Amino acid sequence: MMGPAGLGFVTQLHALLADSGDANLAWSPYSITEALRLAMAGAAGSTRDELAAVLEDAPGGVVFPDGVRVANTIWADTSVPIKDSYDVAEVHVADFAHDHEAARAAINADVEKTTDRWIRGLLGPGSVDSGTLAVLVNALRVRLDWLHPFERSATRALPFRAPGGTRDVPTMAHQGRLDYGAAAGWRLVTYVSRADSGQRPGDLVLDVLLPDGELTAPSAELLHELYASVRPEQVDLRLPRFDASGSALLARQLGSLGLRTLFTDDADLSGISDVPIKISEVIHRAVLTVDEEGAEGAAATALIARAGMAAAPPIPVHVDRPFLAVIRDRPSGAILFLARITEP
């Protein structure tokens, strides 16, 4: 099967973000890489080289199904004319110099509109001021419905071994033939969405990554091995409903991954404007919800029995301890969301 793309960047940044504690965490590799691509489209010299190296395997400009909405915008001060050749984002004029609060409100309102108000107040007070020259923004909205929704009547409270102690949580159940893999002390099961046009598999899927022991940040090599092991199997899946969110300032983490010039006076973003600019901070927020019907960030199952050879019992995948969850576009490999769930 085709697994996720850009795993080097994703696993390295996830390790840095997950180091912040034991709480649930969701973030969007695709949104971050798309925003960085907005900078790379106008970068030159070492600035572009560093961005290209970091984003080498990350998919960009993906054509997603109808359940995914993506908007790229640039908000430039009146003193920063945007070059006609810079055509990767919708250009807005914002008067940061004279009314930065109005500019901040306009950006936040646009993000709220794109995300159906799932992301509110992306730019907090003080995040822009009269010295701000431009803001490059990616906004992402995802809604998917399962091909085989979990039956709500089958959801029941089951023990989950959270870091703070075992407790009962609402846990969904499904038995059926699913993509399943196991390698290096991890197991993976994929739950498929429904295509917009009817009852057939869609491109968007949920991957649940369950370690045999304590939840750690997996390496790219481990994930390649895990995804390479995937094959269809009869699976008994028990998965908690969950909500996760995250917010972060990413300049320091991205700098440690190799984006050194972008945040310095040596930054070359001359493809955006003739006015010299550099990036001072990267702000990110994400929200993800998974339930019986589908996923947002945004069941009836029939097993037809017939006479034949005795089937092997279904492989148990009982998600009763901390795990990782991936919302992924199968054709491109783009990772739309990565969530660490410790307290469903």
N, C-alpha and C positions, 0 to 999 in steps of 0.2 A: 504494500500500500504506500501511497505518497504521504509522508508525515509532514510535520510543520517545517516551515522554512525560516531561515535566519536564527537558528538555535544558538549560535555563538553569542550574539548580542543579547538575546532573550535570557539565556541562562545566567550570563554575567550580571546583567542589570537586576534580574530577579533575586540573585544572591545578595546584592547590596540592599535592595528594598526589603527583602524578607528578614534581614538582620535587625529590623527595628522592633521585633517582639513576637509574641505568640498569637496576636489577634488575627482575625480574618483579614485578608488583603486581596484586593482586586486592582489590576492595572491593565492598560491596553498597549501591548507592544506595537500594534499597527498604528494607533493614533500618534504615539511618540515618534516612530520612524517616518510617518507621513509629514509631521511638522518639521523634522530634521531635513527631509527632502525639499521642503519649501526653501530652507536656507541653502541647501546644496545646489538647487537650481540657479541660484545667483552667486555662487561661490567660485573662487578661482585660487590657483596656487596651492599652498599647503593647506589652506582652509578646506578646499574642495577635496584634496587628497585624503585628509583625515576623515572627513564625512563619508567619502566613498569607501574607505577601509572599514569603518564601523558598520555601514549599511550594506556591505558587500552582498550578503545572501538574503537580505530582508526584502520581501516582495513589496512593490510600490505601484500605485496607479491601478490597483486591481479593479476589475469590473465585477461587482458583487451582485447576488440576487436581490430581489425587491425588499427582502427583510433587512437590508443594510443601507444606511444613508451616510454619506460622507460629504463634508463641506470643508474646503480649504480657502482661507481668506487672509488678506494682509491689510492691516490698518495703518496707514502712513500719515505722519504729521504733514501739515500744509507746506512745510519747508523741505519735505523729502519727496521730490517727484519720482515716481516709479517708472522705470524704463518700459517702453512698449514691448520689448522683447521678453520681458518677464511676464509670462502668461500662464503660470501654473496655479495661480490663486486669484480669486475675485478681489479686486482692489477697492478699498474704501478710504476716503479721506477722513482723518480724525485730527481735531485741533488740540493735541496734547498740550501745546505751549500755553494756550489761553484758557482751556477748560478740560483738564485731564479727567475730571470726574464724569463729565458728560461722555467723553470717549470711552472710559471704562464701562459705563452703563450701557453704551451702544454695543460694545463687544460682548458683554455678558448676555444682553438680550438676544443677540444673534445666536450665541451658543445655546441658550435656553430654547430658542425656536427650533434649531436643528435637532436637538436632543429631546424634544417634547418635554422640556423642563426637568429632565432627569439630572442634568448638570446645571446647578444654579450658582451664580456668584463665582465663576471660575477665577476671575481677577478680584482679589480682596482689596480692601482699603490699603493704600500705600504701595500696591504692586506696580502702578504707573504714576508718573508725576509729570511736571512741566518739562523735564529733560528727556522724556521718552520720545524716540523718533519713529518707531514702528513696532507693531505687534503682529507676528505671524501665527495663525491659528488653524489647527485641525479640529473638527468636531465630528463625532462618530455616534451613530444610533443603530442598535441591533435589536431585532425581534425575530425569534424563530419558534415554530411550533413543532412538537415531536411528531414523527411519522406514526409512532405508537405511543400515545399519551399514557402515562402511568394512571392506573385506576385509583381515584381518590379513596374509594372504599377499602383499598388494600394498604393505604398509608397508615402506619401505627407507630406508637412510641417505642423505640428500641434503644438499647444502650449505645452510647458513643463515648469512646475513651479520649476525652479532651485533656489538654495539659493541666487544667484546673481540677480534674477529677471526672470520673465516669458519671454521665447523666443521660436521661432518656430524651430523645429528640424525635420529631416527626420524620419517619423514614419511608420513602417510596419503594415499591417493589415491582419487578418485571422479570419474567422468565421468557427467554427466546433466543434466537440465533443472532449473536452480535459479534462484531470484531473484537478480538481479545488477544492480548499479548502478555508475555512474562519474560523478564530478563533482569539479571543483576539485582535481585531483591526487590523488584517493583513489578506490579501488575497494571495493565491498562485495559479499559473497556470503553468502547465508543458507542454513544447513543445518537441516532440520526434524526435530523429534522425532516419535515415534510416540505416538498417542493410547493411553490406557490400555486402551480397549475393543477394540483390534485393529490391523490394518494400515491405518490411515488417519492423515493428518497431525494432529499435536497442536498445542496452542496455544504450547508453549514452543519457541523456536528459538535457534540460535547464529548471530549475525552476526559475520563476520570483516571487519574494516576495515583495508585495506592501503594505506598511502601509496605514491605513486610514488617518493618520495625518503626523507629522514630522518623518523623517527617523531616527531611533535610532538603536543601536546594540541589536538585540533580544537575549533573554536568551535561553538556551537549553530546558528548560521546555516549553517555548512558542512555539518553533519550533516543539517539539514533539507533542504538542496539534494541531498545524497547519497541520502537515503532517498526523496526525491521522484523520483529518476531510476531507481528499481528497476523491473525488468521481468523476466519469465522468459527465460532464455537457456540454450543448451547450454554447459556450463562444464566445463573440465578443472581440478578442484580438487586441489591438493596442500597439505596442512595438517599441520604438526608436531603430534604429541601434546604436551601441556603441562600443567604444574602451576604454580599461582601462589597466593600468599597475601599477606596484608597485616595490619598492626596499626597503630593510630594513636590518639593523643589529639587530639580534634577541637575543643576549646573555642576555641582561637585561630583556627583556620581558619573555623569557623562564625561567630565574631564578625566576621571580616573580610567575610563575605558578608551581614551585616546583622542578625545576632542579637546585638544589643548588650545589651538589657535583661535577657535571660534569665539572664545570668551575673553580674548585679549585685544589690545589695541592693534595687533598685527593681523586681525581678521580681515579677510578680503571678500566682501559681499558686493563687489562692484557691479555684478550682474543684476542686482536689484535696483540700485540707484547710484548716481554719481556722488551722492552725499555719503561719506564714510560712516559705516555703522558696524557695531559688534553686538553680540548677544550677551546680555548681562545675567539672565536667569531663564530657566525653563520651568513652567508650572504645569502640573498634571493632576487630573482627578478622574476617577472611574467608579462606576457602580455596576454591579452584576447581581441578578436574581435568577434562581433556577427553581422551578416547581413542577407539579404534575403535568402541566399543559405545555411548558416550553421554557425558554430562557429569554430574558431581556437584560440588556446592558448598554436588555429587554431581552383510564387507558383501558382502553379495551384492547386486549391482545388475544388472538385466537390461535391456539396450537392445534392443528388438524391431525388427529391420530389415525393411523391405518395399520393394517397388519404388515409386519416386516420383522427385520432383525431387531433385537433388543437394543435400544439406544443407550449410550453411555449417560450416566447422570449428569445434569448440568453442572458446569464449573461454578462454585460459589464465589461471588464477588460481593461480600457484605461490607459495605463501607462504614465501619464502626470505629474509626479512628481518624486522626488528621490526614488530609489528602490534598492533592492538587487537582484543579479543574481547568480545562482549556476549551475555549470556544474557537473553532478553527474552520476556515474555508478550505474544503478539500482540493479543488482544482489548483489554487495558487499556493496553498500551504500557509497563507497569512494567518497569524495568530491574532484574533480580535481581542480576546481577553485571556488573562492567566490569573487564576485565583488560588490562594492558599486558604483552606478551610480547616480551622481548628475548633471553632465553636459554632456549629450549624444551628 
